[in-house]
Amino acid sequence: MVAREMHTLNHKLLFGLRRGLTQMAAVAAVVACGIAVFVSMRSVKYSLEATLEAYYARYRFADVFMQLKRAPGYMEGAVSAVPGVRFVTSRVVADVTLDVPGLPEPATARLISIPERSGEASLNAIAVVAGRYIEPRSLNEVVASRPFMEANGLKPGDRIRVVINGRLKELRIVGTGLSPEYVYEVQPGAFFPDSRHFGVLWMGRTAMESALDMSGAFNDLSVALERDASKEDVKMELDRLLGRYGSLGAYGRDEQISDRFISDEIRQVAVQVTFLPAVFLLAAVFLLNIILSRMVNLQREEIGVLKAMGYRGREIGLHYLGFALLPAAAGVLGGAVGGVFLGRGLMRIYSEYYNFPDPLYLFRPADLLLAVVLSFAAALLGAASSVRRVTALPPAEAMRPESPALYREGLLDRLRFFGRMPVPVKIIVRNLERHPWKSTLSLAMVALAVAILFAGRYAYDATKWMVHVEFGEKHREDVTLLFNNPMPPSIASSLKSGEGVLQDEYYREEPARLSFRHRSKRQSIRGLPFRGGLQRLVDSRGLSRTVPPDGMLLTTELASALGVEAGDTLRVDLLHGRQRSGNVLVAGTIDEILGLSAYMQLEGLNRLAGDDGVVNGALLKIDPAEMEARYADFKQMPGVGGIMLLKALRKSFDELIERSMMTSTIILTVFACVLAFAVVYNGARISLSERSRELAGLRILGMTKGEISFILLGEQAVITLGALIPGYLLGILLSILLARSLNSDLYRMPLVFTVWNVLFAYLVVISVSMLSGFAIWRRLQRLDLVAVLKTRE
């Protein structure tokens, strides 16, 4: 008997799902979107963490790093004896200028020494992914980084020319490699990758020592720590031991540029895991709530009959709960499949952006189980009130028709102009006014769709603004020359003498330790001309500032890290040259977009250093007609360790952003469209079911199909249009929260909201609403007046 009763309820459940297939499919699609985002982002976060951990462990990524001027080789043994140190690797490192075949512009490489044999243990080991390792004692063989090789179309066996220590040398590339030290491969001093003009070359230790006159010495140190070692204690001891050898100060992974970028990326993914799935599951709760509420209202008599026939309230409640759980189950299935597909695609994008030899994609069953729990929890929450009403409804009361709604004069009815409005408009306004809760929820869901579109596009606009500020307002030079060693100011005369140099500007950069009370920070100080022209100080709003005549200008984030404000005095310990110390006034702060920076007037930094003044780099504006000739000169210029081309950096970054941002924008747009369609369509579909008798009656009274279509679709139009402003405001709030969650020492997301962002969200939501309105309009055209008037349906 029980089995037969359950079979009857299951048959009724399947029949009901088939009748409301479109509505249930919309709910399942919303759940699927939320689960797809959840599964993909969780799997991507876990995959990035697992890939990074395996990569770091296999190739022995160091825990502490240090750069020096020149230290004797025997100091490596002294470092090994420091308590907490497990392994030490000393290296010779130099930045050099390259002449790459087929590349008209000069390129820059970081040349790093490696053991003569591939089996020798060392930190920051390289993974040779093509070709071979260098031959022992070879003086001209190198392994080149994969991004550099791919960007320039190079392959093992090709040759490049390099200026090392003022001498031109030809190198033979024998292999393509990757290193955990350069998961994010970017030129020192830059934030954006330009793989065509910057690469890493690994060369034998013997060849490096010979080329740089560093026999028996090193200028770079990597340290691996014991598991229970104190990193801060080890750093302090390294600074004490190696300070007299031109040390710039020991620092950990948290300050290593590559690890910082990938760590921030993982943190951003973690933010997305919580935000988007919550929005879609909340929408699913809302949709299920209104669908099941309408279903219970229309099936009161059926519920009463079932209870009169002996069905218990719990059984009927479970029957209606099935209308929530089955779409949720379908959404979980579709979302899991879509999430795996999306996660794999995102990992491919991350693998293009970050350099892993063996990227992993790992899907954890625990994530799927958690997705099932979340989706079913949303289904239960959405169905809870309706199921509770079903179980508590007495049979006699259920068999009795529902009491008609109590109508009273509304607020608008008291206004004089309301009486002169057309009847269809009055019906729309009164229905919205008499169902405020339902109308408000519908408006809130559409506003969420607008907010997702707005916030998703915000990241694109913010990045575009960052590019505009950095490459359009702050930097106006064509070429930046980075000198291997500090140069006297007289270098300006030799650079000015080159044909085509329209404008030149020079700066000094001094590594220092800035201290205030108990806080300190290792930070370079950049000395700029008082009235700069090629490099300006520009804040996140695009407003320019000048270098203060006295004191130091700090970026807002650096000032916050040190706990200082304008008017405070910093302790400054220079780490190069005479290593002088002094107190410097904090003249003010500037809210820059990228990095942490400290600025002083060039003359003031010279006084602090106690010398006649040196420069570390030159900014040049070059006549386009003479650009090619100057490039040829730069390729062979001694004393230059790095060259940055502003135009090439911008082009590389634009290509990268267009590819990654376009993908994320498309994904968010699709998801937001699903949400908007589900909300608008279900709202109109439920209104049609609830008011079909009313609309049929209006047709019999003489209204045209166009007029009743206007009544039904007009309500949805009012809700959609009314959701735009709240949606924009919510989108701004979400963008602010997103910006704050993504901000770090490396970059700050500026709050930029463009007209195109507003227009994009408007066009997408209006288009989706029109599509759902067309689907409802077609149903209205097939409205059977006689059948509708015979039944409540």
C-alpha positions in Angstrom: 0.0 0.0 0.0 2.8 2.4 1.0 4.7 1.6 -2.2 1.6 2.2 -4.3 1.0 5.5 -2.6 4.6 6.6 -3.1 4.4 5.5 -6.8 1.4 7.8 -7.2 3.2 10.7 -5.6 6.3 10.1 -7.7 4.1 10.0 -10.9 2.5 13.3 -9.8 6.0 14.7 -9.2 7.3 13.7 -12.7 4.1 15.1 -14.3 4.5 18.4 -12.4 8.2 18.7 -13.4 7.2 18.0 -17.0 4.6 20.7 -17.0 7.0 23.3 -15.4 10.0 22.1 -17.3 11.2 25.5 -18.4 10.9 27.0 -14.9 12.7 24.1 -13.3 15.4 24.2 -16.0 15.9 27.9 -15.2 16.4 27.0 -11.5 18.8 24.2 -12.4 20.7 26.5 -14.7 21.1 29.1 -11.8 22.3 26.3 -9.4 24.6 25.0 -12.2 26.2 28.4 -12.6 26.9 28.7 -8.9 28.2 25.2 -8.6 30.4 25.6 -11.7 32.0 28.7 -10.3 32.5 27.0 -6.9 33.9 23.7 -8.3 36.2 25.5 -10.9 37.6 28.1 -8.5 38.1 25.5 -5.7 39.8 23.1 -8.0 41.9 25.9 -9.6 43.0 27.2 -6.2 43.9 23.7 -5.0 45.6 22.9 -8.3 47.7 26.1 -8.2 48.7 25.4 -4.6 49.6 21.8 -5.4 51.5 22.7 -8.6 53.4 25.3 -6.8 54.2 23.1 -3.8 55.4 20.2 -6.0 57.4 22.6 -8.2 59.1 24.3 -5.2 59.9 21.0 -3.5 61.2 19.2 -6.6 63.5 22.0 -7.7 64.4 23.2 -4.2 63.1 26.7 -4.1 65.0 28.7 -1.4 63.4 30.2 1.7 65.8 33.2 2.1 67.6 35.3 -0.6 70.4 37.9 -0.6 72.2 40.0 -3.2 75.6 41.3 -2.6 78.4 43.3 -4.3 81.1 40.6 -4.0 81.7 38.1 -1.3 84.6 35.6 -1.0 83.6 32.0 -1.6 84.6 30.8 1.9 81.7 32.8 3.3 79.4 30.2 2.0 80.7 27.8 4.7 80.1 30.5 7.3 76.5 30.8 6.2 76.1 27.0 6.3 77.1 27.1 10.0 74.3 29.5 10.9 71.7 27.8 13.2 68.5 27.0 11.3 70.3 26.9 7.8 69.8 23.5 6.0 71.3 24.2 2.7 73.1 27.1 0.9 73.8 27.9 -2.7 76.0 30.7 -3.8 75.8 32.1 -7.3 77.1 34.7 -9.7 74.3 36.8 -11.2 74.5 39.7 -13.8 72.0 41.6 -15.9 73.2 41.9 -19.5 72.2 43.3 -22.8 71.2 40.9 -25.7 71.2 41.1 -29.4 68.6 38.5 -30.4 68.4 37.4 -34.1 65.2 38.8 -35.7 64.6 41.3 -32.9 65.4 44.9 -33.9 65.2 46.2 -30.4 67.8 45.4 -27.7 66.8 42.8 -25.1 67.8 42.2 -21.5 68.7 38.9 -19.8 69.4 38.0 -16.2 72.5 35.7 -16.4 72.6 33.2 -13.5 75.3 30.7 -12.8 74.4 27.0 -12.4 76.4 23.9 -11.4 78.6 22.4 -14.1 76.7 19.1 -14.0 72.9 18.7 -13.8 73.1 16.1 -11.0 74.7 18.5 -8.6 72.4 19.6 -5.8 71.6 23.3 -5.7 68.7 25.5 -4.7 66.5 27.1 -7.3 67.4 24.3 -9.8 66.2 24.5 -13.4 63.9 22.1 -15.2 65.2 21.5 -18.8 62.0 21.1 -20.8 63.7 21.0 -24.2 67.2 20.4 -25.5 69.8 19.5 -22.9 71.8 20.8 -19.9 75.1 22.6 -20.5 78.4 20.7 -20.9 80.8 20.9 -18.0 83.4 23.7 -18.3 81.7 25.0 -21.4 82.3 28.8 -21.8 79.5 29.7 -24.2 76.6 27.3 -23.6 73.4 28.5 -21.9 70.0 27.3 -21.1 67.3 30.0 -21.8 63.9 30.4 -20.2 60.9 29.1 -22.0 58.9 32.3 -22.2 61.8 34.1 -23.8 62.4 31.3 -26.3 58.8 31.1 -27.3 58.3 34.8 -27.7 61.3 35.1 -30.0 60.8 31.9 -31.9 64.1 30.5 -30.7 65.1 26.8 -30.3 68.0 24.9 -28.9 71.0 25.4 -31.2 70.4 29.0 -31.9 72.9 31.7 -31.0 72.6 35.1 -29.4 75.1 37.9 -28.7 75.5 39.4 -25.3 77.5 42.2 -23.7 79.1 40.8 -20.5 81.3 43.0 -18.4 81.8 45.4 -21.4 82.8 42.6 -23.8 80.7 41.2 -26.7 80.3 37.5 -26.5 78.3 34.9 -28.6 76.4 32.3 -26.6 74.9 29.1 -27.9 71.5 28.1 -26.5 71.5 24.3 -25.8 68.3 24.0 -23.8 65.0 25.5 -22.8 64.5 25.8 -19.0 62.2 26.9 -16.2 63.0 27.7 -12.6 60.8 28.1 -9.5 62.5 31.4 -9.0 60.8 32.7 -12.1 57.3 31.3 -12.1 56.4 34.9 -12.9 59.2 36.1 -15.2 59.5 39.8 -15.1 62.5 42.1 -15.6 63.9 43.6 -12.4 62.3 47.0 -11.9 59.2 46.2 -13.9 55.8 44.8 -12.9 54.6 43.6 -16.3 56.2 40.7 -18.2 57.7 41.3 -21.6 59.0 37.9 -22.7 60.1 39.2 -26.1 62.6 41.6 -24.5 63.5 39.9 -21.3 64.6 36.4 -20.4 66.7 34.4 -18.0 69.8 32.6 -19.2 71.5 30.0 -17.0 75.3 29.5 -17.6 78.0 27.4 -16.0 79.6 28.7 -12.9 83.1 28.5 -14.4 82.1 30.5 -17.4 80.3 33.1 -15.3 83.3 33.6 -13.0 85.6 34.0 -16.0 83.3 36.5 -17.8 82.7 38.7 -14.8 86.1 38.4 -13.1 84.4 36.8 -10.1 86.7 33.8 -9.6 86.3 32.5 -6.1 83.5 34.9 -5.3 79.8 35.2 -5.4 77.2 38.0 -5.5 74.0 36.1 -4.9 73.0 33.7 -2.1 70.0 31.4 -1.6 69.3 29.6 1.7 67.0 26.7 2.6 65.9 26.6 6.3 65.3 23.8 8.7 61.6 23.1 9.3 61.6 24.7 12.8 64.0 27.5 12.1 63.2 31.1 12.7 63.4 33.0 9.4 63.8 36.4 11.1 66.8 35.1 13.2 68.5 33.7 10.2 68.0 36.9 8.2 69.5 39.0 11.0 72.5 36.7 11.2 73.0 36.8 7.4 72.9 40.6 7.5 75.5 40.6 10.3 77.8 38.1 8.5 77.6 39.6 5.0 76.9 43.3 5.6 80.5 44.3 4.8 80.3 42.7 1.3 77.7 45.1 -0.1 74.7 43.1 1.1 71.3 44.6 0.2 69.7 42.7 3.2 68.3 39.2 3.4 64.7 38.7 2.5 62.2 35.8 2.5 59.9 34.4 -0.1 57.2 36.9 0.9 59.4 39.6 -0.7 60.5 37.5 -3.7 58.7 39.1 -6.7 57.7 35.9 -8.5 56.3 34.2 -5.4 54.5 37.3 -4.4 52.6 37.5 -7.7 51.5 33.8 -7.7 50.6 34.0 -4.0 48.4 37.0 -4.6 46.8 35.2 -7.6 45.9 32.3 -5.3 44.5 34.7 -2.8 42.3 36.3 -5.5 40.9 32.9 -6.5 40.0 32.3 -2.9 38.0 35.5 -2.9 36.0 34.4 -6.0 35.3 31.0 -4.4 33.1 32.6 -1.8 31.5 35.5 -3.7 29.9 34.3 -6.9 28.6 30.9 -5.7 26.8 32.7 -2.8 25.0 35.0 -5.3 23.8 32.2 -7.5 22.7 30.0 -4.7 20.8 32.9 -3.1 19.0 33.4 -6.4 18.1 29.7 -6.5 16.6 30.0 -3.0 14.5 32.9 -4.2 13.3 31.2 -7.3 12.4 28.0 -5.6 10.6 29.9 -2.9 8.3 31.7 -5.3 7.8 28.7 -7.6 6.8 26.4 -4.8 4.7 29.0 -3.0 2.7 29.5 -6.2 2.4 25.7 -6.7 1.0 25.2 -3.2 -1.5 28.0 -3.6 -2.8 26.6 -6.8 -2.9 23.0 -5.6 -4.7 23.5 -2.3 -7.6 21.2 -3.3 -5.3 18.5 -4.5 -3.4 18.6 -1.2 -6.7 18.4 0.6 -7.8 15.4 -1.5 -4.5 13.6 -0.9 -4.7 14.1 2.9 -8.4 12.9 2.8 -7.2 9.8 1.0 -4.8 8.9 3.8 -1.6 10.5 2.7 0.3 11.9 5.7 1.5 15.5 5.8 5.2 14.3 5.9 4.8 12.3 2.7 3.1 15.2 0.8 5.8 17.5 2.2 8.5 15.3 0.8 6.6 15.2 -2.5 6.8 19.0 -2.8 10.3 19.0 -1.6 11.2 16.9 -4.6 10.3 19.9 -6.8 13.2 21.6 -5.2 15.7 18.8 -4.8 15.5 17.4 -8.3 16.4 20.8 -10.1 19.1 21.2 -7.5 20.5 17.7 -8.3 20.4 18.5 -12.0 22.2 21.8 -11.3 24.9 20.0 -9.3 25.4 17.5 -12.1 25.6 20.1 -14.8 27.6 22.5 -12.6 30.2 19.8 -11.7 30.7 18.9 -15.3 30.9 22.6 -16.3 33.1 23.4 -13.3 35.7 20.7 -14.3 35.6 22.0 -17.9 35.9 25.6 -16.8 38.6 24.7 -14.2 40.8 23.0 -16.9 40.4 26.0 -19.2 41.4 28.4 -16.4 44.4 26.3 -15.5 45.5 26.5 -19.2 45.3 30.3 -19.0 47.2 30.4 -15.7 49.9 28.1 -17.3 50.3 30.6 -20.1 50.7 33.4 -17.6 52.8 31.6 -15.0 55.6 29.3 -15.9 55.2 25.7 -14.6 57.0 22.7 -16.1 54.2 20.3 -15.2 51.0 22.1 -14.4 48.5 20.0 -12.5 44.7 20.0 -12.6 43.3 18.3 -9.5 39.6 17.7 -9.0 38.8 16.8 -5.4 35.7 14.7 -4.6 35.5 16.7 -1.4 34.7 19.8 -3.4 31.9 18.0 -5.2 30.5 16.7 -1.9 30.6 20.3 -0.5 28.9 21.5 -3.7 26.1 18.9 -3.2 25.7 20.0 0.4 25.5 23.7 -0.6 23.0 23.2 -3.4 20.7 20.9 -1.4 20.9 23.4 1.5 19.8 26.1 -0.9 17.0 23.9 -2.2 15.8 23.1 1.4 15.9 26.7 2.3 13.9 27.7 -0.7 11.3 25.0 -0.2 11.1 25.2 3.6 8.2 27.7 4.0 6.1 25.9 1.3 6.7 22.4 2.7 5.9 23.7 6.2 2.5 25.1 4.9 1.7 21.7 3.2 2.4 19.6 6.2 0.4 22.0 8.5 -2.6 22.5 6.2 -5.7 20.6 7.6 -7.7 18.6 4.9 -10.9 20.5 5.5 -9.3 23.9 5.1 -7.4 22.7 2.1 -10.6 21.6 0.4 -12.1 25.0 0.9 -11.2 27.7 -1.7 -8.5 30.1 -0.5 -9.9 33.3 1.0 -9.8 36.1 -1.6 -7.3 38.8 -1.2 -8.4 41.8 0.8 -8.0 44.9 -1.4 -7.9 48.4 -0.2 -7.2 51.8 -1.6 -3.4 52.2 -2.2 -1.2 55.2 -1.9 -1.3 55.9 -5.6 -5.1 55.7 -5.7 -5.3 58.8 -3.6 -3.3 60.8 -6.1 -5.4 62.9 -8.6 -3.2 62.1 -11.7 -3.5 58.4 -11.1 -7.2 58.4 -12.0 -6.4 59.7 -15.5 -3.9 56.9 -16.3 -4.9 54.2 -18.8 -6.5 51.1 -17.3 -3.6 48.7 -18.2 -1.1 51.1 -16.4 -3.3 51.2 -13.3 -3.5 47.4 -13.2 0.3 47.2 -13.4 0.9 49.7 -10.7 -1.8 48.2 -8.3 -0.5 44.7 -8.7 3.1 45.8 -7.9 1.8 47.8 -4.9 -0.3 44.9 -3.6 2.5 42.4 -3.8 5.4 44.4 -2.4 7.4 41.5 -1.0 7.3 39.5 -4.2 8.1 42.6 -6.3 11.0 43.6 -4.1 12.6 40.2 -4.2 12.2 40.0 -8.0 13.8 43.5 -8.3 16.6 42.4 -5.9 17.4 39.4 -8.1 17.6 41.4 -11.3 19.7 43.9 -9.4 22.1 41.1 -8.5 22.5 40.3 -12.2 23.2 43.9 -13.0 25.7 44.0 -10.1 27.6 40.9 -11.3 27.9 42.4 -14.8 29.0 45.7 -13.4 31.5 44.3 -10.9 32.9 41.8 -13.5 33.5 44.6 -16.0 35.0 46.8 -13.3 38.2 44.7 -13.1 38.7 45.2 -16.8 38.2 49.0 -16.6 40.4 49.2 -13.5 43.2 47.4 -15.3 42.8 49.7 -18.3 43.1 52.7 -16.0 46.2 51.3 -14.4 47.8 51.0 -17.9 46.8 54.5 -18.8 48.3 55.9 -15.6 51.5 54.0 -15.8 52.2 54.1 -19.5 50.4 57.4 -20.4 50.7 59.7 -17.4 53.6 58.5 -15.2 56.1 57.3 -17.8 56.7 59.3 -20.9 60.1 58.0 -21.9 60.7 55.7 -24.8 63.7 53.8 -23.3 65.0 53.2 -19.8 68.7 52.3 -19.4 69.7 50.5 -16.2 73.4 50.8 -15.4 75.4 47.8 -14.0 77.2 50.1 -11.6 76.5 53.7 -10.4 77.6 56.2 -13.0 78.8 59.8 -12.5 76.4 62.5 -13.7 78.8 63.2 -16.5 77.3 60.1 -18.3 74.6 62.5 -19.4 77.0 64.3 -21.8 77.8 61.1 -23.7 74.1 60.0 -24.0 73.0 63.5 -25.1 75.6 63.4 -27.9 73.8 60.5 -29.5 71.8 61.5 -32.5 68.0 61.4 -32.0 68.0 61.8 -28.2 65.3 64.5 -27.8 65.1 64.5 -24.0 67.0 62.8 -21.2 66.5 62.4 -17.5 68.5 60.6 -14.8 67.7 59.1 -11.4 69.5 57.5 -8.5 68.3 54.5 -6.7 69.7 53.5 -3.3 68.7 50.4 -1.4 68.0 51.2 2.2 66.3 50.1 5.4 63.6 52.5 6.6 62.7 52.3 10.3 60.1 54.0 12.5 59.8 52.9 16.1 59.5 49.1 16.1 58.7 48.8 12.4 61.2 48.6 9.5 61.1 47.9 5.8 63.8 47.1 3.2 63.1 49.6 0.5 64.9 51.4 -2.4 64.8 55.2 -2.4 64.6 56.8 -5.8 66.1 60.2 -6.3 64.4 62.2 -9.0 65.0 65.7 -10.4 63.0 68.3 -8.7 61.0 69.1 -11.8 60.8 65.8 -13.7 59.5 65.6 -17.2 59.8 62.0 -18.4 58.9 60.3 -15.2 56.3 62.0 -13.2 54.7 61.1 -9.9 51.0 60.3 -10.5 48.5 59.0 -8.0 45.7 56.5 -8.7 43.3 59.3 -9.8 45.8 60.4 -12.5 46.8 63.6 -10.6 50.5 64.5 -10.8 52.7 65.5 -7.8 56.1 67.0 -7.5 59.1 65.6 -5.6 59.3 67.5 -2.3 62.2 69.9 -2.0 63.0 68.5 1.4 62.2 65.2 3.0 60.8 62.0 1.5 57.5 61.2 -0.3 56.2 57.7 0.5 53.4 55.7 -1.2 50.4 55.3 0.9 50.9 51.5 1.4 54.5 52.0 2.4 53.6 54.7 4.9 50.9 52.4 6.3 53.3 49.5 6.6 55.8 51.7 8.5 53.0 53.4 10.6 54.1 56.9 9.6 52.3 60.0 8.6 53.4 63.3 7.0 55.5 65.1 9.6 57.1 62.0 11.2 60.8 61.3 11.0 62.2 58.1 9.5 65.5 56.4 10.3 67.2 55.7 7.0 70.1 53.2 6.8 71.6 53.1 3.3 72.9 49.6 2.3 75.3 50.6 -0.4 78.4 52.8 -0.8 79.4 54.3 2.5 76.3 52.8 4.2 75.5 56.1 5.9 72.5 56.6 8.2 70.3 59.6 8.9 66.9 60.9 9.8 64.6 62.0 7.0 61.3 63.9 7.3 58.2 62.3 5.8 57.0 65.2 3.6 53.9 63.5 2.4 52.3 60.4 0.8 51.1 59.5 -2.6 48.5 56.9 -3.5 50.3 55.1 -6.4 48.9 52.1 -8.2 51.9 49.9 -8.4 54.4 48.8 -5.8 55.9 50.4 -2.7 58.1 53.4 -3.4 60.0 56.1 -1.6 61.0 59.3 -3.4 63.5 62.1 -2.7 64.9 65.0 -4.6 68.1 63.8 -6.3 70.2 66.4 -4.6 68.7 65.5 -1.2 69.5 61.8 -1.7 73.1 62.7 -2.8 73.5 64.6 0.5 72.1 61.7 2.5 74.6 59.3 0.8 77.5 61.8 1.4 79.0 61.8 -2.0 79.2 63.9 -5.1 76.3 62.2 -6.7 75.8 59.2 -9.0 73.0 57.9 -11.2 71.7 54.4 -11.7 69.5 54.8 -14.7 68.6 57.1 -17.6 65.2 57.9 -19.2 65.4 58.8 -22.8 63.0 60.3 -25.3 64.1 59.4 -28.8 63.3 60.7 -32.3 61.3 57.9 -34.0 63.3 58.4 -37.2 66.5 57.6 -35.2 65.1 54.8 -33.1 66.5 51.9 -35.1 70.1 53.4 -35.1 69.9 54.0 -31.3 68.7 50.4 -30.7 71.9 49.2 -32.6 74.0 51.3 -30.2 72.3 50.1 -27.1 72.9 46.5 -28.0 76.6 47.0 -27.7 76.8 49.7 -25.0 79.1 48.7 -22.1 78.0 49.4 -18.6 74.3 48.9 -19.4 72.7 45.9 -17.5 69.2 46.3 -18.6 67.0 48.1 -21.1 63.2 48.6 -20.8 61.2 49.7 -23.8 58.0 51.4 -22.7 56.1 50.7 -26.0 57.1 47.0 -25.9 56.0 46.6 -22.2 52.6 48.2 -22.9 52.0 46.0 -26.0 52.9 42.8 -24.1 50.7 43.8 -21.2 47.8 44.8 -23.4 47.9 41.4 -25.2 48.0 39.6 -21.9 45.1 41.6 -20.3 43.0 41.3 -23.4 43.2 37.6 -23.4 42.7 37.0 -19.7 40.2 39.7 -19.1 38.1 38.8 -22.1 37.8 35.3 -20.9 36.6 36.3 -17.4 34.2 38.9 -18.8 32.6 36.4 -21.1 32.2 33.9 -18.3 30.6 36.4 -16.0 28.4 37.8 -18.7 27.1 34.3 -19.5 26.4 33.6 -15.8 24.7 37.0 -15.3 22.5 36.4 -18.4 21.4 33.0 -17.0 20.6 34.7 -13.7 18.7 37.5 -15.3 16.7 35.3 -17.6 15.8 32.9 -14.9 14.5 35.6 -12.6 12.6 37.6 -15.3 11.2 34.6 -17.0 10.1 32.8 -13.8 8.5 36.0 -12.6 6.6 36.5 -15.7 5.7 32.8 -16.0 4.3 32.7 -12.4 2.4 36.0 -13.0 0.8 34.4 -16.1 -0.2 31.3 -14.1 -1.6 33.2 -11.2 -3.4 35.8 -13.3 -4.5 33.8 -16.3 -8.2 33.9 -15.3 -7.9 37.6 -14.7 -6.2 38.1 -18.1 -8.8 35.9 -19.8 -11.6 37.8 -18.2 -10.1 41.1 -19.5 -9.9 39.6 -23.0 -13.6 38.7 -22.8 -14.4 42.2 -21.6 -12.9 43.6 -24.8 -9.2 44.1 -24.2 -6.9 43.2 -27.0 -4.0 40.7 -26.8 -1.6 43.6 -27.0 -3.2 45.2 -24.0 -3.1 42.1 -21.8 0.5 41.5 -23.0 1.3 45.0 -22.0 -0.1 44.4 -18.5 1.8 41.2 -17.9 5.1 42.2 -19.5 4.8 45.7 -18.3 5.2 44.5 -14.7 8.4 42.7 -15.6 9.6 45.8 -17.5 9.0 48.0 -14.4 10.9 45.5 -12.2 13.8 45.3 -14.7 14.1 49.0 -15.2 13.6 49.6 -11.4 16.5 47.2 -10.7 19.0 49.1 -12.8 19.9 51.9 -10.3 20.0 49.5 -7.2 22.0 47.1 -9.4 24.5 49.8 -10.3 24.8 50.8 -6.6 25.3 47.2 -5.5 27.8 46.8 -8.4 29.8 49.7 -7.1 29.7 48.3 -3.6 30.8 44.9 -4.9 33.6 46.5 -6.9 34.8 48.4 -3.8 34.8 45.1 -1.8 36.6 43.4 -4.7 39.2 46.1 -4.9 39.9 46.0 -1.2 40.2 42.2 -1.2 42.6 42.2 -4.1 44.8 45.1 -3.0 48.4 44.1 -2.0 51.8 45.6 -1.8 52.4 44.9 -5.5 49.4 46.8 -6.8 46.2 48.6 -5.8 43.0 48.3 -7.8 41.8 51.9 -8.5 38.1 52.6 -8.3 37.2 53.4 -11.9 33.6 53.3 -13.2 33.1 54.1 -16.9 30.1 54.9 -19.0 30.8 51.8 -21.0 30.5 49.7 -17.9 27.1 51.1 -17.2 26.0 50.8 -20.8 27.3 47.2 -21.0 25.3 46.0 -17.9 22.2 47.9 -19.2 22.3 46.4 -22.7 22.9 42.8 -21.4 20.1 42.9 -18.9 17.6 44.6 -21.2 18.4 42.1 -24.0 17.9 39.1 -21.7 14.7 40.6 -20.4 13.4 41.1 -23.9 14.2 37.5 -24.7 12.4 36.2 -21.7 9.5 38.6 -22.4 9.2 37.2 -26.0 9.0 33.7 -24.6 6.1 34.8 -22.3 4.4 36.7 -25.2 4.3 33.6 -27.3 2.5 31.8 -24.4 0.0 34.7 -24.2 -0.8 34.4 -27.9 -1.8 30.8 -27.3 -4.0 31.6 -24.3 -7.2 29.4 -24.5 -9.9 31.6 -22.9 -12.5 28.8 -22.4 -10.0 26.4 -20.8 -8.6 29.1 -18.6 -12.0 30.2 -17.3 -13.0 26.6 -16.5 -10.0 26.0 -14.2 -7.8 28.0 -11.8 -4.9 27.1 -14.0 
